[in-house]
Amino acid sequence: MSILAWIVLGLVAGFIASKLVSRTGGSLLVDLVLGIVGALVGGFVFNQFGASGVSGFNLYSLLVATVGAVVVLAIYHLLAGRRAL
């Protein structure tokens, strides 16, 4: 998968995860970083359960990246919430 495809997939996955978790989209850069990290985390989590990770630019890979991005975003909100207290 090309770097451009990773960027587009990460951007879309990060945006979807932001909408699912916090109901508002973050900035473009935050969504992009979150989506790319989420794709890595999602691939790792899916591999641990015996499924394949990100395999290309397709719907399944978008699902894997979005699940990973939701996990990363939930952890981020837990840590950021504790810091504010």
Salt bridges, closest charged atoms under 4 A:
none
